[in-house]
Every structure is written in C-alpha cells, then in structure tokens.
C-alpha cells in the first residue's frame, strides 16, 4: 500500500542555543575532570532527554544545595541562573561551584543590579516561579523588584513615592506578548528606563520568527520540547496565533498521537532551545515510516553565537 505524501517544513533556526550548549558542555566537562558524581542544582536545561542522558553519565540533579554532601563535590548551577544567595551557600558548604548561567541571563541580572544601585525600582516582565525569574528576583533585596506577567498587572501598578522605574524581561518570553506589556508599561510610566538592548535573547526571537514563517503554511505543527520549557511553550503559542489548526508540544516521537495526523499533507517542525537535534531526527523518522516524506528547510536567520565554558572548566594545556 502506497504511503500518503507528506511535506515537512523544518524551521531554522531551531533546537539548541549557545547558552544551552555551554550549560550541557559544562556538566560533561566537569564529569571528565572530576568524575561522577557531579551535582547539578535544578535541571541544567528544561529537557528530559538531556537530563536523563547526563544522569546516565553520572550527573546528580538536586533541587537545593542541602541535598549535596558537604565538602569539595563539584556542583553546577543551571543555565536559568540562581539567586545571589546560592553561590554564597555553596561557598559556606565548601562546594566546588561552577556557574553555567546563560550569559544573556547574567546580562539581565547585571542590568537589574545597576538599576537598583541607581535608586530605581525594577519591574521584571516574566512568568512567576520560572527558575530564571526566581534567579533574577534573587539578585536584589526583597521588595526591590516587582514581577509583571500581564497587561492587567501593569494596570494594577501604583507607584506614588516618586521612585524612578526601570524594567527588565525574562529572556525566553513571547516577543509579541512582551512588546504588548512593555508598551503598556511605557504608556503608564513614560519616564521608565528600558534596557539598552532587548532582553529577550536572540535564540528565542529567531526561533519564534521561523515558526511565524512556517505555521501559516502547514496543516499541523510539532514543537519538540518539554512542558516546563518556557521558550518551547512560547513557540507553541506563536504557531497557534499564526493560525495553525493543530499545534502540539511533544517531548519525542513516542508521544505522537497518530490519529490526529491522518489527513495532513504539510507538517511544520521545530524544536525549543533546550531540545537536541536527535529528537528532531527521531520525529522525522517516525513520520517517514507512515508517509512518503519530503523535507524542506525554511530558514529565517543565521546563528553563529558561541559562549565559552566557565573559565575553570576550559581545556588547559598540559
């Protein structure tokens, strides 16, 4: 029986960004240098496949540092960043700590600190309880930073004490949603100080741009990523907003509900910034078993960003 034809439009850029590559490499390098176990506070990146792979190599993932034995065990902080207190706690326990925070998240931390030192109250546009937001809010004393999630939050804000305001944003937000909230902030507080350069990272922006180009052209769209990955969830939302009727966020090929894809002739495919390319190939292979596929890459941006490993983990000449 002849397989039905299916054209797959593959978004580019997709998948790993420079910050994710750096974080995963940091864990793998620490495992080579120190041997297992290497402790990692929180998921190094939000992807189960990646986390399980690192566990198999000897990484031990913990929620808090009190789960790490005292002494010189290597411990790595995740790409999402940590509150300022965490490195101090690691030092108090004599742990060998390495910071794998994405440099673009660190940039937001520094911006928030500069605003605070200049006497500004900081508004953070982001999602409550996301590790990146927890880390950014933890850079400043309690009460120095206010989280804003929606336009309604902006409308509810009231600052009558004459403080200058500034805002920063989570790096993995929806470009369009954030633009809307930022506009509301600037309308309500015309003197608010904006970032010199947009905080939403290049990878988030580029992956959303590729989805915007592909989603209107396809019958269905699959975003490969974990449910707790902010940037992956935003890709799903972007595809839905662009009018694609069937959009699913899936961890891997085993999660495909084939009944939903029976009559499609064009499929869009992308991956969040923490999803490895092997899972993209796995999905393509799964469709190739049921369809006569052709694959076309739709490229909307070139990426060449590279972040070096934390200095202590870089290769040294012997």
N, C-alpha and C positions, 0 to 999 in steps of 0.2 A: 504494500500500500504506500502510495506516494505521500511524503510528508508535506504539510502545507508550507508555503513560503513565508518567511519572516525576515524583515529588515530590522537590524538592531542599530540604533543611533547611539554611539558611545560618546558620552560627554568628555571633553578635555578642556581644562584640567579636571582631574578627579583624584580621589584617594589621598595617600599620604602627603602631608605638607612638610616643610622643612623643620618645624618645631616638633612634630611627631617623630620624624626620622631621628632627630637629635635625642629625644627622650628615650626611645627604644634602644638606640645605639649606646646610650649611657648605661642602661641596665646590662646590656650584653657585654660591654667593655668591663664593667665592674665585676661581672661573673668571671671573665677571663683573668683579670688581675688578682682578685681576692678569692675566687672560688665561691661556691654556694655555702651557706645561704647569703643572698643579698636581699635586704629588706626594702620594700617599696611602700611608701605611705600613700594610700589610695591607689586606684587603678592608674598605671603610668599614662595610659590614654584610654578613652572610653571605647574599647572594642574587646569583646570576649575572646575572639580568636587570638588576638595579640597577647592578651593577658594569659590565656591558657598555655600558649607557646612558651612564654617566659617562665611560667610556673614549672613547666616540664624541664627547663634548663637550670632550675634552682632558685628562682626568684620567689620570695615570700611576700605576699601582699597583706598589709595591715591597715586597719582604719586609723589607729592612733599610735603614737610612739611608745606608749606604755606597754604595747604588745611586743616591743623589741627588747631583747635582753640587754642589760647594762653592759658597757664595755665598748670595744672598738669595732663592733659589727658595722659593715657598710650599710647605709640607708639612703635611699634616693627619694627626693620629693618629686611629685608628678608634674607633668607638663602644664597643668592648670594653675600652678602657683599655690603658695601656702601663706597663712597669716604670719606676721613678723615674729610672733612668739614661738613658732615651731622650730626654727633653727636654734633659738636660744635654749629650748627644751632639749634638743638633740645634743647641744654642747654640754649641758648640765649632766646628761647621761653618758658623756664621753663617747658618743657615737661618731663614726666616721661618715659625715653627712655630705651628700652631693646634691646640688640643686639642678634639676632638669626642667625647671620652669621655662616655658617658651619665651624667648627674648621679646616677643611682641606683647606678651602678658606683663613681663617685667617693665616694659616701657610704660604701660598703663599704671603700674604701681608707682613708678617714679613721678609720673605726672600728678597723681593724687597727692604724693608727699610734697611736691613743690607747691601745689595749690594750698595745702594745709599750712606750710611754712610761711606763705604769703598772706595768711589770715583769711583764706577763702573757705566757705563751706562747700563740700564736694557732693555733687549728685552723681550717682552711678546708675547708668541705664543698663539693666541686666535682669537675669532671672534668679529669683530667691532660691537659696540653698544649692545653686550650682557651685561646684568646687572653685571655679575661677572667681565667682562673685564673693564667696566666703574668703578667699585669699586676698582679694583686693580690699574688701572692707576691713580685713585684719591688718592692713598696713598702717591704719590710723587709729587714734584713740576712739573709744566708743562715743557715739554721738557726733563725730566729726564728718561722717559720710551718711548720706540718705539714699536708699535704693529706690529707683523709679522703674516700674515694669510696664506701665501703660500710660496712654494719654489721660485716663481718669486719675491716675496717680499725680500727674503734673497739675491737673486742675485742682486737686486737693491740697497742693503745697501752699504753705503760707510762711513767709519769712519777713517779719516786721522789725527785726533788730538791726537793720542797716548793714548786715554782713554782705560782702561780695560773694557771689556764687560762681562756681565752675562746674563743668561736667566732664565725665569720662564714660566710656562704654565697655561692656564685655566685648571680647574680640570675635565671638562666634555668633553674633546676632544676625537676624534678617536685615539686609541692607535697607529694604523698603520700609519695614516696620520701624527701624531705628530712625530713619530720616523723618518719619512722621512724628515720633516722640521728640526728637531733637528740635524740630520746627515748633512744636508746642512749647518746649522749654524756652526757646528764643523769643517766641511771641509773648510769653508771660513774663519773662525776665530778660528784657532787651540787653542788659549790661552783662549777662552771664558770659564767662570766659570759656571758649571752646578749645578743644585740642588743636595744637599746631597742625597735626596731620591726623586724619581719621583713625580712630582706634580699632575699628573692625578690620581684621587682618586681611592681607592680600589674598590668602588662600580661600577664606570664607567668601570674599567678594567674587573671586574668579570662578569658584565652583557654582555659586548661585547664578552668575552670568551665563555659564554653559547650560545650566538647567533651563533658564529663561529662553535660550535659543532652541532647545530641543523639545521641551514639553508641549508647545502648541502643535508640533508636527506628528505626534505619536498617539497611538491608541491606549498605551499603558506606559507607566514609568516605574522602574525599580530603583530605589536608593539603597545602596548597601551600607549598613551601619548599625550601631547599637541604639536601642531605645533611649539610653541615658546620654547619648552623644548630642550635644546642643547643635553643633553645626550640621549633623545629619538630619535632625528633626527640621531644621530650617530649610534644608534642601527639599524635603517632602512638602513643606508648606508652600515653597516657591512654585513647585511643579503644579500643585493644586490651584494656586492662584492664577497660574498661566493657562488654566482651562483643561488640563489633562484629566480625563474622567476616572481613570484607575491609577492611583499612586500608592505604592507600598514601600515601607521601610523594612527591609529584611536583613537579618544577620548573615544568612548564607543560603545556598541552593536548597538545602533540606527544608527550608521554611516556605518554599513556593507552594501556593495553593493553585494547582494546575487548572482547576475548574474555572478560575477567574480569567484565564488567559486563552480560552479556547478559540475565539474568533479574531484575535488580533492579527494585524499584518505588519504593524510597526511598533517596536518597543524601544523606549528610551532607557539608558542605563548609566548610572553614575555611582560614585562612592564618596562617603564622607571623608574628612581629612584624617580620620584615625582608622580607616578601613584599608587593608592591604590589597594589592593588585591581584593576588592569588584568588581572592574571593570574587573578583570581577570575572576572572577566567573560569572559575567554577560555575558561576551563573550562566555564562555564555555556553559552556559545555553542556549544561543541563538543558538549555533550550535547543541546542544542536541535536540532542537525542530525539526530540519531538518535532522539530521543524527543520526545513531546509533554509539555513540562515545565510544572510549576507551581513557583513559588519561595516559600517561607515563611521568614521570618527568625525565629530563636529567639534572643531577647536575654536575657542573664542579668546584665548590668551596664552602667552608663553610664560612658563615659570622656570627661573634658574636660581631661586633663593637657596642659600645654604647657611646653616648655623653650625659653627664648630662645637665640639663637645665641651663640657665644663673642663677648665684647664687641667684639673687634677687627673682627669681620665684620658687625656690625649696621649697618643703614641709618643714615646720618647726614645731618642737614640741611645742604644746601649753602649 
